[in-house]
Amino acid sequence: MTTFYLARHGETEWHAEHRYAGSSEVALTARGREQAAALRDWAATAQLAGIVASPLSRARLSAEPAAQATGLQLRIDARLVEIDFGAGEGMSPGELAATYPDEWSDFERRPAWHPLPGGEPGVDGVARALPALEELATEFPEPDDRVLVVYHATLMRLLVCELVGIDPDHYRDVFPVVDGCALLTLEFPWQGESAGSGRARLLGFNVPPVPMRA
């Protein structure tokens, strides 16, 4: 059973206007770099066995300081890239509602199944990303194995819903806000009596990356 620490990348230049970044390259802000530094300080004390990131620069640059602090090699996995929002890339919710009213309504109603125009269904993102975690769990199977994964808010929420047995269409209701470089902690795979329909146990959400005591 592996302990996963899932972290969204730091704040980007599109954050304030709530623009959909998806597969686009968007730079970190100064605050985003500060969040990455806080993640670095936490990682230095976390006794991690591995660090993995999405190839998009906002995730990679958020993870690199943690890798440097631990001496671990940062691994890049393309399967962890954010959901592609198609025509919605770079647009705000208000702009999407005005430009694509029908498609936005469908996306609002069933976001895991109805992508924005030209975009990727959320369930397809889960299908490509889940094997990445499964492989890491196989590689690091011991109870004290800890792996940091730095990627993206929408894919993270969809994937966690899948793992803990929540309807993925409710990912925004269950996890409304994901803070930059905060930690979501999972034990996976989980096969205890309380597992229910889920495959993982959620231990923490939006936890600030505070250095652990020795």
Backbone bond lengths (Angstrom), bond angles and torsions (degrees), N, CA, C in turn:
res aa  C-N    CA-C-N  psi(-1)  N-CA   C-N-CA  omega(-1)  CA-C   N-CA-C  phi
1 M - - - 1.463 - - 1.530 109.30 -
2 T 1.319 116.71 121.04 1.462 123.38 -176.36 1.520 110.21 -98.48
3 T 1.324 116.31 141.85 1.462 120.20 170.42 1.522 108.10 -95.25
4 F 1.320 115.60 119.56 1.454 121.82 177.45 1.522 109.61 -103.48
5 Y 1.321 115.46 132.74 1.457 122.03 169.01 1.524 106.42 -107.59
6 L 1.318 116.03 109.75 1.461 121.63 -179.54 1.522 108.35 -98.25
7 A 1.322 116.59 130.84 1.457 120.62 -178.24 1.523 109.88 -132.85
8 R 1.320 115.27 134.02 1.454 119.79 169.05 1.526 108.00 -73.07
9 H 1.314 116.30 151.05 1.464 121.19 173.70 1.536 110.70 -59.88
10 G 1.321 116.73 169.43 1.449 121.54 177.48 1.527 112.59 -70.83
11 E 1.310 115.05 170.82 1.467 121.88 -178.03 1.533 111.00 -57.80
12 T 1.340 115.71 141.86 1.467 121.16 178.66 1.524 110.91 -115.21
13 E 1.322 114.67 174.80 1.459 120.92 -178.45 1.524 112.62 -68.41
14 W 1.315 118.25 -16.14 1.465 121.23 178.26 1.527 112.65 -95.49
15 H 1.334 116.47 -1.91 1.461 119.95 -172.45 1.526 112.10 -63.36
16 A 1.317 117.69 -46.54 1.462 121.02 -172.93 1.524 112.50 -61.02
17 E 1.339 116.86 -33.00 1.463 120.84 -178.25 1.529 111.86 -97.01
18 H 1.329 116.85 7.16 1.466 122.27 177.41 1.528 111.43 55.04
19 R 1.316 115.88 43.06 1.460 119.64 179.01 1.531 110.13 -85.94
20 Y 1.328 115.50 141.17 1.456 120.85 -179.13 1.533 109.17 -74.16
21 A 1.329 116.07 117.58 1.456 120.73 -179.37 1.523 111.64 -88.68
22 G 1.317 117.32 -45.55 1.452 120.72 177.44 1.510 113.27 53.75
23 S 1.325 116.30 -125.67 1.461 121.50 -177.82 1.523 112.51 -86.21
24 S 1.337 118.55 1.45 1.461 122.11 -179.88 1.525 110.77 -75.05
25 E 1.317 115.49 152.77 1.458 121.26 173.61 1.528 108.68 -88.16
26 V 1.325 115.91 120.62 1.461 121.92 -179.63 1.519 108.15 -132.53
27 A 1.319 117.16 134.10 1.463 121.27 -174.01 1.522 112.02 -75.65
28 L 1.323 115.48 150.41 1.458 121.52 171.62 1.532 109.67 -70.91
29 T 1.323 116.01 147.97 1.455 121.36 170.64 1.531 109.31 -85.25
30 A 1.326 115.64 175.32 1.465 119.41 174.89 1.521 110.04 -59.46
31 R 1.322 116.83 -39.72 1.472 119.99 178.00 1.521 110.21 -65.42
32 G 1.315 117.42 -37.53 1.460 120.15 177.34 1.518 112.00 -61.57
33 R 1.331 116.27 -38.33 1.464 119.57 177.85 1.533 110.81 -69.59
34 E 1.330 116.84 -34.01 1.466 119.96 175.47 1.529 110.52 -65.71
35 Q 1.336 116.91 -39.19 1.459 119.97 177.21 1.524 110.83 -63.82
36 A 1.330 116.90 -38.78 1.468 120.27 176.77 1.523 110.83 -64.32
37 A 1.328 117.01 -35.30 1.464 120.04 177.54 1.528 110.88 -66.86
38 A 1.333 117.14 -37.80 1.464 120.15 176.73 1.525 110.74 -65.36
39 L 1.332 116.18 -38.61 1.464 120.04 176.71 1.526 110.02 -64.30
40 R 1.322 116.37 -38.55 1.472 121.07 176.04 1.522 111.68 -59.02
41 D 1.324 116.62 -46.54 1.463 119.85 -177.94 1.521 111.42 -64.87
42 W 1.334 116.65 -37.42 1.469 120.26 175.57 1.521 110.24 -65.29
43 A 1.336 116.77 -46.97 1.462 121.15 -176.01 1.529 111.69 -59.91
44 A 1.329 116.60 -33.65 1.462 120.21 -178.64 1.518 112.22 -62.01
45 T 1.332 117.45 -21.16 1.465 121.90 -178.31 1.522 113.23 -110.62
46 A 1.342 118.11 -0.35 1.466 121.51 -167.69 1.520 114.77 -90.99
47 Q 1.329 118.22 -5.41 1.463 122.29 179.75 1.532 111.26 53.65
48 L 1.312 114.37 54.24 1.457 121.11 -178.41 1.524 111.39 -77.58
49 A 1.324 114.90 148.65 1.466 120.86 175.06 1.521 111.53 -97.96
50 G 1.335 117.27 -20.92 1.455 120.36 -178.66 1.512 111.17 -162.79
51 I 1.337 116.16 154.43 1.460 122.93 176.08 1.525 107.63 -134.45
52 V 1.326 116.17 127.35 1.457 122.49 -176.64 1.521 108.35 -130.52
53 A 1.337 117.66 145.41 1.457 120.58 -179.63 1.523 110.90 -141.78
54 S 1.312 114.47 157.41 1.457 122.42 167.55 1.528 108.85 -64.59
55 P 1.336 117.66 152.14 1.460 119.42 178.96 1.523 114.63 -73.94
56 L 1.329 119.21 -15.26 1.458 120.16 179.82 1.529 109.50 -63.64
57 S 1.307 116.46 140.61 1.463 120.69 -168.99 1.517 113.00 -60.42
58 R 1.325 118.59 -33.61 1.467 119.79 -178.59 1.524 111.31 -65.43
59 A 1.333 117.57 -32.08 1.462 121.21 176.39 1.527 110.86 -80.75
60 R 1.315 115.86 -44.37 1.472 119.73 -178.46 1.529 111.05 -62.17
61 L 1.336 116.86 -44.27 1.464 119.81 -179.38 1.525 112.45 -70.88
62 S 1.324 117.06 -23.01 1.470 120.58 174.99 1.522 111.42 -76.43
63 A 1.337 116.66 -27.52 1.465 121.37 -177.46 1.520 113.03 -91.79
64 E 1.319 117.62 -27.51 1.466 120.05 -174.50 1.528 113.86 -57.94
65 P 1.356 120.07 -42.48 1.467 118.30 178.41 1.530 112.70 -61.30
66 A 1.331 117.23 -36.41 1.470 120.48 178.23 1.522 110.29 -65.22
67 A 1.325 116.91 -41.49 1.469 119.94 178.57 1.521 110.71 -63.58
68 Q 1.327 116.78 -41.97 1.464 120.04 179.65 1.527 111.21 -64.49
69 A 1.338 116.60 -37.87 1.469 120.00 -178.37 1.521 112.39 -69.57
70 T 1.326 117.39 -28.34 1.461 121.30 -177.18 1.519 113.44 -96.88
71 G 1.313 117.23 -16.28 1.455 120.47 -174.31 1.517 113.57 79.40
72 L 1.334 117.06 6.26 1.458 121.04 178.47 1.528 109.96 -85.25
73 Q 1.316 115.42 149.70 1.457 119.83 174.96 1.516 109.27 -77.73
74 L 1.332 116.41 129.79 1.457 120.15 176.43 1.521 109.09 -75.26
75 R 1.319 115.91 123.57 1.450 121.51 178.58 1.524 108.98 -99.92
76 I 1.317 116.33 136.19 1.455 122.21 -179.77 1.527 108.62 -108.73
77 D 1.337 115.47 129.50 1.465 120.16 -179.20 1.534 108.33 -127.81
78 A 1.313 115.73 113.79 1.466 121.44 -176.57 1.521 112.57 -63.38
79 R 1.318 117.31 -19.92 1.471 119.76 179.77 1.520 112.29 -70.21
80 L 1.332 116.87 -12.35 1.462 121.37 -178.49 1.523 113.02 -95.19
81 V 1.325 117.96 7.55 1.456 120.59 177.93 1.530 109.57 -63.41
82 E 1.318 116.40 152.95 1.461 121.17 -177.07 1.532 111.59 -65.38
83 I 1.328 116.20 159.29 1.456 122.05 172.20 1.530 109.02 -54.65
84 D 1.315 116.83 135.12 1.462 121.79 176.67 1.527 108.19 -82.12
85 F 1.339 116.77 119.78 1.460 120.66 -177.47 1.528 113.15 -93.83
86 G 1.318 117.45 11.73 1.454 120.84 173.12 1.518 112.90 56.40
87 A 1.330 115.81 -127.95 1.464 121.14 -179.28 1.527 112.24 -64.13
88 G 1.324 117.15 -15.16 1.456 121.13 -179.68 1.517 114.17 -81.02
89 E 1.337 117.90 -8.23 1.463 120.52 -179.47 1.536 109.91 -58.31
90 G 1.321 115.58 126.97 1.454 121.36 177.88 1.515 114.53 83.74
91 M 1.321 117.80 -1.39 1.464 120.99 -178.03 1.519 110.63 -101.77
92 S 1.320 115.70 152.86 1.461 121.86 175.77 1.523 109.27 -90.80
93 P 1.342 118.68 164.42 1.463 119.85 176.66 1.524 113.37 -55.93
94 G 1.337 117.03 -40.84 1.456 119.55 179.62 1.514 112.34 -63.37
95 E 1.326 116.79 -40.83 1.461 120.75 178.42 1.523 111.19 -66.69
96 L 1.322 116.28 -39.58 1.457 119.86 178.18 1.524 111.69 -64.78
97 A 1.318 116.42 -42.45 1.467 120.18 -179.99 1.524 111.09 -62.73
98 A 1.329 116.84 -35.02 1.461 120.54 -179.44 1.526 111.99 -78.28
99 T 1.336 117.19 -35.57 1.459 121.26 -174.66 1.519 112.76 -87.03
100 Y 1.319 116.63 -38.49 1.469 122.28 -177.83 1.536 109.34 -129.02
101 P 1.324 117.76 67.24 1.472 119.07 -172.99 1.527 114.34 -59.72
102 D 1.320 117.79 -42.76 1.469 119.98 -177.98 1.529 110.76 -70.04
103 E 1.312 115.80 -46.92 1.467 119.85 -179.24 1.526 111.27 -64.94
104 W 1.336 116.51 -37.66 1.468 119.74 177.94 1.517 110.69 -65.95
105 S 1.333 117.03 -39.38 1.465 120.80 178.02 1.526 110.54 -62.14
106 D 1.335 116.74 -43.51 1.466 120.04 178.25 1.529 110.64 -63.84
107 F 1.334 116.41 -42.02 1.464 121.10 179.41 1.522 110.77 -63.97
108 E 1.308 117.69 -41.29 1.459 121.41 178.19 1.520 111.29 -63.27
109 R 1.325 116.44 -37.26 1.466 121.48 -176.10 1.520 112.14 -76.06
110 R 1.339 117.50 -44.60 1.472 121.46 -178.75 1.526 108.89 -138.41
111 P 1.334 117.10 74.83 1.471 120.09 -172.18 1.520 114.95 -66.50
112 A 1.328 117.78 -22.54 1.464 119.24 179.54 1.524 112.19 -77.39
113 W 1.320 116.96 -20.92 1.461 120.68 -173.15 1.521 113.67 -114.31
114 H 1.335 117.82 -26.43 1.461 121.36 -176.63 1.528 109.33 -111.20
115 P 1.336 117.47 98.87 1.462 119.47 -178.60 1.520 111.63 -74.66
116 L 1.313 115.85 163.82 1.456 120.80 169.58 1.529 108.75 -68.64
117 P 1.337 118.40 161.05 1.468 119.93 -174.73 1.529 113.22 -52.31
118 G 1.322 115.39 124.57 1.454 120.95 179.61 1.515 114.20 76.28
119 G 1.326 117.30 6.08 1.457 121.31 -175.71 1.514 113.60 -95.65
120 E 1.313 114.27 -177.20 1.465 123.20 -176.69 1.529 110.07 -100.52
121 P 1.321 118.85 129.10 1.470 119.33 174.00 1.529 110.77 -60.99
122 G 1.314 116.12 140.13 1.456 119.90 -179.97 1.515 113.14 -57.07
123 V 1.323 116.57 -37.24 1.472 119.34 -179.15 1.516 110.92 -65.35
124 D 1.332 117.73 -29.38 1.465 120.06 176.40 1.526 110.34 -69.89
125 G 1.333 115.98 -36.14 1.459 119.52 175.78 1.519 111.67 -62.64
126 V 1.322 116.33 -41.02 1.470 120.54 177.10 1.523 109.87 -61.76
127 A 1.324 117.03 -42.76 1.469 120.90 -177.66 1.526 111.89 -62.41
128 R 1.326 118.15 -34.21 1.470 118.95 179.69 1.521 112.09 -83.54
129 A 1.354 118.15 -30.02 1.463 120.53 -174.67 1.525 113.48 -86.62
130 L 1.329 117.18 -31.47 1.458 119.97 -176.54 1.529 112.68 -57.64
131 P 1.347 120.46 -42.78 1.463 119.13 178.06 1.529 113.23 -59.70
132 A 1.322 118.15 -28.23 1.467 119.83 178.41 1.525 110.49 -63.52
133 L 1.341 117.47 -42.57 1.464 120.37 177.59 1.521 111.23 -71.25
134 E 1.318 116.68 -38.12 1.466 119.85 178.81 1.529 110.74 -60.97
135 E 1.308 116.85 -41.70 1.462 119.98 179.70 1.529 111.41 -67.07
136 L 1.321 116.65 -38.52 1.463 119.62 177.18 1.525 110.91 -65.96
137 A 1.328 117.01 -38.46 1.457 120.34 178.54 1.530 111.12 -64.99
138 T 1.314 116.73 -33.58 1.459 120.51 176.30 1.527 111.09 -71.90
139 E 1.314 116.35 -37.79 1.468 120.83 -179.71 1.521 112.16 -72.15
140 F 1.332 116.89 -34.70 1.468 122.04 -177.25 1.537 108.85 -123.11
141 P 1.339 118.46 74.81 1.464 121.31 -169.31 1.523 115.85 -88.73
142 E 1.326 117.82 -8.88 1.460 119.09 -172.30 1.531 111.77 -78.98
143 P 1.346 117.14 151.27 1.476 120.34 -177.90 1.526 113.96 -57.66
144 D 1.335 117.62 -27.28 1.459 119.58 -179.62 1.527 112.58 -97.48
145 D 1.331 117.43 9.35 1.465 120.75 174.92 1.526 109.25 -79.31
146 R 1.317 115.58 125.30 1.460 121.35 -178.04 1.519 109.28 -123.16
147 V 1.334 116.47 129.84 1.457 121.14 -176.74 1.529 108.71 -127.43
148 L 1.327 116.01 129.16 1.465 122.48 175.67 1.522 108.63 -95.59
149 V 1.330 116.24 128.99 1.460 122.03 177.59 1.527 107.59 -123.28
150 V 1.328 116.83 120.38 1.466 121.96 -177.51 1.519 108.47 -110.74
151 Y 1.330 115.75 115.26 1.457 117.63 179.97 1.520 111.43 -149.07
152 H 1.353 120.04 -119.45 1.459 120.06 -163.61 1.526 111.85 -137.28
153 A 1.335 115.39 152.97 1.464 121.43 -168.61 1.528 113.23 -65.13
154 T 1.328 117.72 -48.94 1.461 118.55 -175.54 1.518 111.33 -67.80
155 L 1.328 117.13 -47.89 1.464 119.24 179.31 1.519 110.75 -62.56
156 M 1.322 117.90 -39.03 1.460 120.76 179.00 1.524 111.07 -59.61
157 R 1.322 116.62 -48.55 1.473 119.99 -177.20 1.525 111.70 -65.57
158 L 1.319 116.34 -42.56 1.462 119.37 177.23 1.523 111.51 -60.79
159 L 1.324 115.98 -44.59 1.456 120.58 -177.61 1.522 111.31 -66.49
160 V 1.321 117.50 -41.15 1.465 120.25 179.09 1.524 110.45 -65.62
161 C 1.329 117.83 -40.14 1.469 119.74 175.64 1.525 110.49 -57.04
162 E 1.315 116.56 -44.80 1.464 120.28 178.41 1.525 111.16 -60.01
163 L 1.327 116.67 -41.37 1.460 120.29 -174.30 1.523 113.42 -75.36
164 V 1.321 117.82 -31.45 1.470 119.33 -176.81 1.530 112.78 -101.05
165 G 1.340 116.91 2.70 1.454 119.84 173.63 1.512 114.78 85.17
166 I 1.350 117.49 36.52 1.465 123.08 177.97 1.522 108.44 -111.58
167 D 1.318 117.59 140.67 1.460 122.38 175.78 1.526 108.66 -55.22
168 P 1.347 119.03 119.71 1.462 119.70 -176.09 1.524 114.38 -63.19
169 D 1.328 118.09 -20.10 1.463 119.70 175.88 1.527 112.46 -65.86
170 H 1.339 117.40 -13.53 1.465 121.15 -179.43 1.527 112.72 -100.82
171 Y 1.337 116.95 14.62 1.468 118.30 -173.03 1.517 112.52 -60.64
172 R 1.334 118.30 -33.25 1.467 119.71 -178.94 1.516 112.03 -77.60
173 D 1.328 117.49 -26.08 1.468 120.82 177.37 1.526 110.68 -77.11
174 V 1.323 116.67 -41.83 1.460 121.36 -176.56 1.529 111.06 -75.73
175 F 1.337 115.74 -38.78 1.474 121.61 -179.71 1.532 108.58 -124.82
176 P 1.322 117.94 74.84 1.468 120.37 -171.25 1.519 114.67 -67.43
177 V 1.318 117.84 -33.20 1.461 121.87 -177.14 1.522 108.80 -135.05
178 V 1.330 116.45 133.29 1.460 121.33 174.69 1.526 107.01 -118.92
179 D 1.303 117.24 112.66 1.457 121.39 -177.78 1.525 111.36 -74.13
180 G 1.310 115.92 149.14 1.448 121.04 179.74 1.521 112.28 -62.32
181 C 1.333 116.32 125.12 1.469 124.65 177.08 1.530 113.63 62.07
182 A 1.334 118.39 13.59 1.467 120.55 170.17 1.529 108.57 -76.53
183 L 1.334 115.94 163.69 1.455 120.97 -171.29 1.528 111.99 -107.56
184 L 1.325 115.22 133.07 1.457 122.96 168.52 1.528 105.57 -112.93
185 T 1.325 116.40 121.88 1.462 120.95 -172.44 1.528 110.92 -108.51
186 L 1.333 115.24 129.09 1.465 122.54 178.90 1.517 110.28 -127.45
187 E 1.329 115.95 145.25 1.451 121.73 163.12 1.522 107.46 -103.83
188 F 1.342 115.97 123.58 1.465 120.75 -173.61 1.529 109.45 -149.13
189 P 1.339 117.95 138.83 1.457 127.16 -7.73 1.523 111.79 -76.81
190 W 1.332 116.65 145.82 1.450 122.38 -179.28 1.522 109.09 -109.80
191 Q 1.337 116.60 126.17 1.461 120.94 -176.73 1.520 111.59 -129.92
192 G 1.328 116.37 25.42 1.452 120.15 179.40 1.517 112.17 -74.22
193 E 1.321 115.66 173.37 1.463 120.71 -177.54 1.523 112.00 -64.16
194 S 1.338 117.30 -25.97 1.460 120.25 -178.47 1.520 112.88 -91.29
195 A 1.339 117.12 10.24 1.457 119.99 -174.86 1.523 112.60 -66.30
196 G 1.350 117.69 -30.36 1.451 120.13 -179.46 1.518 110.53 58.69
197 S 1.346 116.06 -132.28 1.458 120.07 -178.48 1.515 112.15 -88.70
198 G 1.318 117.38 -2.43 1.457 120.27 -177.62 1.509 113.25 -93.03
199 R 1.327 115.20 163.72 1.463 121.92 -179.84 1.513 111.76 -111.54
200 A 1.328 117.28 -3.09 1.458 121.41 -178.99 1.522 109.22 -139.30
201 R 1.330 114.87 161.97 1.462 120.85 177.56 1.525 108.42 -114.77
202 L 1.332 116.42 124.51 1.458 122.64 -179.25 1.518 109.16 -85.92
203 L 1.334 116.02 120.77 1.462 121.32 -176.45 1.523 113.52 -106.28
204 G 1.319 117.42 -20.19 1.460 119.00 -178.41 1.513 110.69 -169.16
205 F 1.345 116.00 150.15 1.461 121.18 -178.91 1.524 109.42 -142.67
206 N 1.324 116.59 135.10 1.468 123.51 179.43 1.521 111.81 56.92
207 V 1.318 116.22 38.47 1.464 120.94 179.11 1.524 109.07 -85.63
208 P 1.330 118.94 124.86 1.463 119.90 178.73 1.524 111.04 -59.46
209 P 1.326 118.60 142.73 1.468 121.45 -178.40 1.526 111.46 -80.01
210 V 1.315 114.96 79.81 1.471 121.31 -179.57 1.528 108.86 -92.85
211 P 1.335 118.89 132.77 1.469 120.46 -179.89 1.518 112.11 -52.45
212 M 1.329 115.42 138.30 1.461 121.34 179.70 1.524 110.23 -79.24
213 R 1.311 115.66 148.72 1.459 119.90 176.08 1.517 109.97 -79.08
214 A 1.310 116.07 146.16 1.465 120.85 178.59 1.514 110.11 -68.49
